[in-house]
């Protein structure tokens, strides 16, 4: 094992020793409604905000939206919603599916449940909180199995992710939710974003769409063209007057418009006509499309039928994953940091800096994100370090050859769920003469160790 690899494994081991009480897995990003005190400054109703409210993960401009649009739900297309239960089972027969969700300001929660504890007059309010429910497939000998639900809990309250708890005059309301920066890279395949807009959004009128229409954006650059209609209400089995309030998507791979094999789960706003026809409530999770039905009843989420589930994302916490953190990249080199696959226990994570730096380059590796502008040190104005370099010194490359970094991930269950952050740099062709003036940075990559 190289000195770099050994140092990396040691740092992972030390971090794992302190992580026993950590809540593992990716933290959801979110959009806010118009009544939240963070709107319109620093965020808009058309922006998707990073967990912690540190910055905008995906701006409305990147979605092709215009002022006045309100994002009401969003999905990266990787929600773990295939089949009736968590599938496929892990090699040991277990499988887990985690539902992250939020509710509106009027929701009360099931008596004695985690939502009610926040929504009642003695709590801080539930609309800005993130809740979690876990569904598990557990093998039952001989050869059978059963699906079980764990009691819902609170993932984090509003202040923990940078929002405002309830007071006499104000409260943040999470209106849409998805995992990890919304540029999920699984096996290096970015698929796009699927989302809905609230009634009155100008883009709906321009597209001839309504709040039950699923839209799609596959470009995600500032100034992106308008989104396209991915699925109409009729294709989703919905009626005129329905409005989607929360969305989880598992589209057919490669599809940019509706196909009958797409899997779509959602909640609908109160008074949507489809709810009375099923029957269902705005706190239930429905499967839309060919098999219109209730998939998850409100009570399993500690919700009342009168509550409104208005944000949802569904993950498999056992899966390794990574995503590109937008922003912070700079310079003229067009630098990219590419990984062979998300980091999995017992595997080797290979990271490549492309194109290779001609003279001197480095990869920053850390366990915490930061937002550190570097222009005071003489770099181009837009250079922002997104990785805390305090745990490991940068790993350097010289000479213009392949800039490849191999990082072994020990097969140690204590490391499951640990977060890693990477960012590449190129110091230009003559770094010892020009200093940091010709620095180029890649976007950072955020990864979580899984199976």
N, C-alpha and C positions, 0 to 999 in steps of 0.2 A: 504493500500500500504506500502511495506517495505521501510526502510530508503534508501536502495540501489536503489530501483525502483524510489522513489521520487526524489532522487538526479539526476538520469539519465534523467527523464522527464524534470526537471528544466534545465539541461544543454542543452537538445534538444531545449527547448523553447527559451533559450537565443541565441543559434546558429541560429534558424529560423528567429529571429528578424533582423539578419545581412545579411540574404541570399536573400533579394528581388532582388538584381541585379545579382545574381549568375546564370551562365548557368548550368541548372540542367541536370542530367543524366550521364551515364558512359562516360568516355573519351576513345577514341580508342587507342590501342597499334598498333605498325606498324613494318614493315621491310623496309630496305633501299636498293637502288640499288648500284651497284659497283662503280658508279661515285660520291657517296656522300662522303664528307670529313670525316665523322665518320667511314668510312670503309677503311681498315680492323681493325682499332683501334679507339674506344673501341669495335665496333660491327662488326660482319660479315654479309655477304649477306644471310646467312642461319639462322640468329638469328631474333627473334621477340622481340622488345624493348618496355619496359613500357612507357606509356605516360609520358613525361617529360624527357625521355632519362636517367632516373636515374639508370636503371639496365636492364639486359636481363630478359624478362618475360619467354620466352621459347627458350632455346638454340637449335642450329642445332643438337647437340648430342641427345637432348630429342626428336627430330623429326626423329632420325635415319638417319640423313644426313651426308655427308662427305664434306671435303674442296673442294671448287669449285662450290658447289650447290648454286643456287640463288632462294630464295622463291619469286615467282611472285604474289601469292595471297593466302589468308588463310581465313578459316571460322571455328567457333566453332560449327556449326550445329544448332544454335539457331537464325539465321537471321529471321526477321519478314517479310516473303515474301509469306505467304500463301494467295491465292486469288488475285483478280484483284485490290483490294484496301485494306486499313487497316482493318483487321478482327481479332477477332470478335469485334463488337462495345462494348464500355464500357456501364455499366448499364444506363447511362444517354443518350445513343444513339450516343455519340461521339467515334471516334477512331483515333489514330494518328500513323503514321509510319515515322520514321526519317532516312534519307539517309545521312551517313557520307562518304565523298569521297575525293580523291585527283587526281591530273593530272600530266602529265610528263612535262619536262622542255620546250618542244616546243609548248605546248598548249597556246592559246591566249585568249580564253574566249569570250562569246557573248558581243558585244559592250554595254557598260554601266552596265555590270553585275559585280558581286563580284569577279569572277575569273579574268576578264579582268583588274580590278582595281589593282590586284597584279601582273599580267603577263606583263602589259605594261611597257615601258621603265622607267617610273617614280616609279614603284612599287618595292617590294623586291623579286619578283618571286613567283610563285604559286606552284611549285613542292614540296616544303617542308611544305606547308600549309594544313590544314584540313578544308573542306567546309561542309556545311550542308543544306539539303533541306527537307522540311516537307510536307508530304501528309496527308490530314485529310479527314475523312468521317464525314460529318455533316448532321444530320437528317433534312429533309425538310418536314414539314407537307403538306398534311395529309398522313403519312405513307411512304413517299418516302425518298430518300436520295441522296446526291451527293458527289463526290470526288473533293477536291480542293487542290491546291498547294500554299504554301506560298513562297514568294521570297527567293531564296537561300541566305545564309549569310556565313561568315567565322567563324568557330568554334574557331580556333586559328592559329596564324602565326607560322612560323618555330621557331623563338627564344622562343616562349611561351611554346613549348614542347621540348626544348633542342636541336634544329637543327640549321643549318646554312642558313641564307637568301642568296639571289643571290648577287654575287659580280662579278667583272670582270673575275674571274678565277674559281669560284666554286659555288655550290648550292646543298643542300640536296634534295633528291628525294624520297618521300614515295612511295614504290613499292607494298605494301600490307598493309591491315588494318583490325583489328577486335577489339571487345570491351572487355576491362577489364581483361587483364592478360591471356585471352584465356583458362582459366580453369573454365569456367562458371559452376556454380552449381545451377541448378533450380530444386527445389524439391529434392535436394541432388543427382541428376543424372548427372554424367559427361559422355559425349558421345564420346569424342575424338576430333581430329582436322582433317579437310579436307584442302588440299592445292594443289597448282600447282608449278612447277619449270620452270625456264626460259630455253630456248634452250642452249645447251652446258653443262648443269648440269650433272655431272657424274652419279648421281643416276638414271636419266632418261635412260641412256644407259644401266645400270645394270638391270633395270626393263623391258627393251624393250618398253619404253613409250616415249611420246613426250609432248611438252608444252600445248597440249589440253587435257591431261590426268589428272583427279582428283585423287590425292593420299590420303591415310588415315593412320593416326597413332593413335592407341588407348591406348598407354601405358604411354608415357610422363615421362620417367625417363632418367637420364643421361646414355648414352651408350645404348639407345633403339635399338631394331632391325630395319632393314630398313622398310620404309613404304610399304604398299601394294597398288596395283592399286584398286581404288574404282570404277571409271567409265572411260570407254574408250571413245575416241572421237566419235566413231560410236554410242555408247549408248546415247551420249549427242546430237546427230544429227549434229555433226561437220564433217568437211572435212579434208583430208590430207593438211598440211600446215597451219592450224589454230593454234592460240596460245591464251590461256586464260590469260587475263591481270588483271582482278579483279573478285572476287568470293563471292557470298552469297549463303548459303546452308541451306535447311530445309529438312534433310534426313528423311526417314521413321524411326520411333523410333526403336532402336535396330539393325538397318541394318549396316553391315560392308562391303557390296558391293552394287552395283547399283540395285535399284528397280524402276519400272516405276512410282511409287507414290512419288518418291523424287521430291523436288522442288529445282531447281538450276537456279539462275540468275547470269549473268556474263557480262563482257565486253571482247571484243576480240582485240588483237593487230592490228595495221594498217597492211593492205595487207593480212589479213586472208581471204581466198576465200569465206567463208560463208557470209561475210559482203556484197559482191557484189551480192550474190544470193538472199538476203532477199527482198529488199536492206536495209542496215543499215550502221552505222558509228562506228568507235572505241570509240566514246563518248556516244553511246547509251547503255542502260542496256537491255540485252536480256534474255528471258527465254529459257533455253536449255532443251533438252530431247524430249518428245513426242510432245509438242506444241512449236516448235521453232518459236519465234516471238519477236518483239521489245516490251518490257514492259515499259520502261521509255525513252522518247526521250531526246536527248542531250539538247534541248532548255530549258527543265524544270529544268536543272541543271546549267543554264547560260553557256552552252558550245556550241561551233561550231561543225559542223560535221567533221571538220578536226582535232579537238582536240583528245587527248587520255586520257580516264578515266582509270587510272591504279591502283586504290585502292578503295575498297568499303566495307562497312558494313551497315546493316539495322537493326534498333532496334525499339521496342515499348517503348517509354519513360515512359509510364504509368505503366509498369511492375516492381514490386520489383525484385531485383536480388542480387546475391552475388557470389563471387568467391574466391578461395584459392590463396593467393599470394605466389608463389614458393620461396623457400630460407628462411634462418633465423632460421629454426627449428634445434634443436640440442639436445644432451643428449641421454641417454640410455632408456628412458621411452617409446619411441614410441608415444609421446603425440599427440592427435588430439583434435581439437575444432570443435564440430558438432552443427549445428543449425537445428531446426525443420523445418524451411522454411525461405525464404528471408523476410525481414522486411516490413510489409504492414501497412498502416494507420489503426488505430483502432484495431490492432491485438497485441498479445503478442509474442515477439521473445524469444524463449527458447534456451539457449546455454549450451552445456554440455562439460565438460572436461573429456576426456577418454584416458587412465584409470584414475580413481580418484586418486589424489595425496595421498600417505600414511600418510603424516604428515602435509605439508603446501603447498598450491597451490594458484594461483591467475589468474584472467583474467584481462588483460589490455584492457580498452575501451577508444577510442579516436575518434577524428574527422579529424585527419590528419595523413598520413603515415610518417614514418621516417626510416632511415637506420642507426642504432646505434649499432656498435659492442660492445659487453659486456665483451670481454676477458680482457680488462684492469682492470676489477673489480673482476677477479679471476674465471670467468666462463670458460667452454670449448671453444675452439678457434672459433668454427663455430656459436656460439650463437649471433644472431642479433635481437635486438628489432625493430619491424616493425611498432609499434603503438605509436603515440605521447601521453604520459601519462599526459600531462599538464592540460587537462580539468578535468579529473576525476581521483582520486586515484585508484590504483588497487583494485579489489574486491576479497577478500581472502576466502579460504576454508581450513578447518582443519579437521583432524581426520579420513581420509580415506573413509568417506561416499560419497554419490553421490555429485558430484560437478556440480550443475545445477544453472544457472542464468536465471531468468525470467525478461525480460525487456519490459514493456508495451510501445507501440508506440501510442501516442495520435492521435485521428482522426482529426488532424489539417492540412488543406491543405498547410499551410506555411511550413510544414516539408517535403512535397513531394520533392524528389530528393536529400535530404541531405545524405551525405556519412558517414558511420560508419566503424570503424576498430577495430578488436578484435584479441588478441593473448593470448594463455594460457601458464601457467608456472607451473612446479613442482619442488620444491626446494630439493627433495630427502628425504630419510628416516630420516636423522638426521641433519636438516638444521641449528640448533643452534650450532652444533659442527663443521660442514663442511663449513658453509657459502654458497657461490655460486658455490663451486667446483663441486657439483652434480646437478646443474641446468639443467633442460630440458625445451625447448620451443617448442610449436606447430608452424606450419606455421600460418601466420596471415590470417584473413578473412576480405575481403573488401565487404561491402554491401551498397546498395542504397535503401532508403525508397521509396516505390511506393504504388500502389493500391492493 
